[in-house]
Amino acid sequence: MKPQDANCDGCLPTNGRLIGHCRVCGIRACGMDRKVSTCAACADYACDQLKAFHSIAPHAGRMLEKLRLKPQE
């Protein structure tokens, strides 16, 4: 999947635009279970599942790192 193929409203919304993979995504399910806004806010960041995803989607990893470094409001 390429970044331009991801036409969605993020991982946590239960309605709105979702791509097909969102319905079976283990990372999304984990974030919803843990009630975190993004994986960057998770106490277990970066878990093995997320590291595996970042190995195939390094851009996503860089974006989450930016979120982790951003001061909390």
N, C-alpha and C positions, 0 to 999 in steps of 0.2 A: 504494500500500500504506500502510496506517495502522499506527502502532506496535502497536495491539492485535491486528493481523493477524500479527505476527511472533512465532510460538510456536516457538522453537527454543532450542538450547543454545549458541549462539554460532557464530562462523564457522569455527573450527579443528577441532572434533571431526569425525571421519570416520564416527562412528555416533551414534545418539541422534536427537533430534527435529530435523528440517530442514524448512523450508517449500519449496515447489516451486522458487522462484527460486534457492535456494542452490546447486542443482546446476549452474546456468549462470552464476553470479555471477562476474564478472571480478575484483571486489575481493576476494572470498573466495579465489579461485584465487591471486591475487597474495600475499595474506597467508600462504597455505599454502606457496607456493614460497619465500617469504622467511623462513618459520618465525618470524614475530613473533606475540606473543600478541594484539595488536590493531594496527590501523593507527597508533595513537598512538605505538607503539614503533618505527615504521619510520623509517629514516634519510631516506627521501624524502617524509616527511609534509609537507604535504598535496599529493599528486600531482594531476595534472589529473583523473584518473579519480575520485578521492575528492572533489575540489572540485565536480565535476559532480553527484555523488550528494548532497552536502551542500546544493546549491542546491534540490533537491527534497525533502530530508529534513534540515532545519536542526536538528532535535532531535538527530539522530545526530552532527552536527558539534559541537554544544555538549557532548555527553557525551564525545566524544573529546578535546576541549579540556580538560575537567576531568581526564581521565586523564593528559594530557601535563603538566599542572601539578602533579599529585600527586607527592610525593617518592618516588623509587625505593627499594624495600626490599631 
